């Protein structure tokens, strides 16, 4: 159960996004451990990507995207939900991978209480849902995923997703991104029922 290190996240964003499938997102909450297997991601690579928050330059909100690989970028949507991203590649080249969906593994009862539902399928099958289930909010923004004392990190537990079982598709909700809206930068596990948005 090796934690993914900074070197892993310094790879090309598309590669990181595809290789995160099958990895385990782990949230330490006091003595409690919550976790889920990543089954859907989206890549946002560089300032030229018109779907990226960084496309309009560096702001207070997006400054973490310009930092080093291995940091978390957490932002809010609709004033209530949060989205979780891991920074990739290199400093001053704003890139990140959005974690879109998980298969819940550890702490399922706690996740159900947090989400106020008892539907396993719907616990973490979307970016806002998984953040709610794992108690992820903006307090974790700009924190590290690669330090020994990190309370939110990603592990390799030896689960391998074969290339033929990785589907590439357009990202969700980026109609504003011009020629970038249809680029196949979303990755998900084929036939996995926990994926939020299939083709």
N, C-alpha and C positions, 0 to 999 in steps of 0.2 A: 504494500500500500504506500507507494512513493508519491509524495507531493510533487506537482508540476513546478518546475523552477523557472527563474527569469529567462534562461536560455530558450526554453520551450516557447515562451510568449514573444520572444524576439524574432521568431520566424515570420514568414509572409502571412498576412492576415487571413487570406483564403485557406491556406494550409492549416493554420491554427483552428479556424472555424470548423473545418472538416475533421481534424484530429481530436477535437474536444468531444465528438460524439462517442459515447461509451465511457467517458470519464465521469468521475463522481464529484459533484459539488457538495462541499461539507460546510455546515454552519455550526460553530460552537456557541452555545447560549448558556453560560454558566456551566453547570455540570451536565447539561443536556447536549446531545448531538443530533442534528437534523441533517439529512442528506438525500440526494437524488441523483440518478444517472441522467446525464445530459443527452437528449435525443433530438434537439433542434437548436440551430444557431443561425446568426446572420453576420456577415463580414462587412465592415465599413473601413475602407482602406484609403487613407491619404486625403489631402485637402481637395483633390480634384473630384472626389466622389460626391456628387450633388445631393445624395441622400444623407450624407453625414452631417452631424451637428457642427463639425469643424469646417464645413465648406465655406462658411461666411467669415472665417478667421477666428482668432483666439479671443475668447470672452471669459468673464469670471466663471460662467457655467461650464465652459468647455476646456478650461485651462488644463485640467487633468489629462485630456486627450493628447496634449503636447508633451506630456511627461514621459518617464521611462516605462518600459513594458513591465507588466506584472502588478499594476495598480488597478483598483476597482473604480469604475465610473458609474455612479448611481444617480439617476435623475428621476424626477416625478412627472407623471402625465395625468391630465385631467384633474390636477390638484389633489389626487388621492393615491393613485397607484404609483409604483416605482418600477424602473427597469434596471437590470444589472448587466454591465459590460465589463470586459477585461481589456486593458490597454495592451496593444501589441506593437511589434516592430521596434522602432527607434525613437529617441527623443526628437521633438520638433517635427516629426512626421506623423500627424494625428491619425491614429488607426485604433480600431477596437472591434471586439466580437461581442455581440448581444447574445446572452443566454435566453433562449425563447421557451424551452419546455424541458421538464424533468419527469422521470419515472420515480415517484417517491420510494425511498428505501428505509431510512431510519427516522424515528420520531413521527410516524404517521398520525398517531392519535393527537399529538400536539399540533401538527399541521391542520388537522380537521378542526380543532378548536380555534385556531387562528383564522381559518377561512370560514368558520361557521357552517361547514358542510360535512357530509359523510360520504361523498362520492370520490373514490380513489382516482378515477379518470380525470376529474375536474380539479383536483387539488393543485396541480402545478403545470397544467397544459397551456401555458401562456406566460409572457414575461411579467405581467402584473400579478398574476396568480402565484407564481413561484416566489416572488418577493414577499408577498403577503404570507404565504405558507412558511417560509424560512425566516420571517422577521427581519427582512432586509429593507433598510431605508437609507436616507441620505447621510445618516451618521457614519455609514461605511464608505461614503464617497472619498476617494483619494487615500484609501488605506491599502495596505499591501496584501497580496495573495501569496507571497513567496517567502515571508519571514517565518521563523520557527514559532513565534507567538501570534501569528495571524489567526483570527477567529472566523475567517471566511476564506476558503482555499479550495483547490481542485486536486483530486487524487487520481492516480492511475492504479486501478485494481485488477489490471490484466484483461479487461474486456476489450476485445477487438471487433470493430465493425468492418466487415469486408467492403472493398470499394464498390462492388456491385450492389451493395445494400445502402449506399449513400445516395440520396436523391438531391439534385441541385435544382433550385427554382428561384423565381423572382422573390424579392423581399416583400414583406407585408407593410402596407400603409405608406408607401413612398411614391405616390402618384405625382407629387410635386417635383420629382427629381429628374425630369426631362429624359434624356437618353439613358440615364442610369436606373430608371424605374424598373426596367425589364431585365436588367443584368442578373444572371443566375448566381447570386451571392448568399442565398439561403441554403442551408444544408440540413437534411433531416434523415432519420433512420427509416428505411422503407418498411411500410406496413406496420409501423409502431402506432398503437392506438393512443399514445400519450402526446403525439405531435399535435400542435395547436391548429395548424393550417396546412392541409395537404393540397397538392395541385388540383 
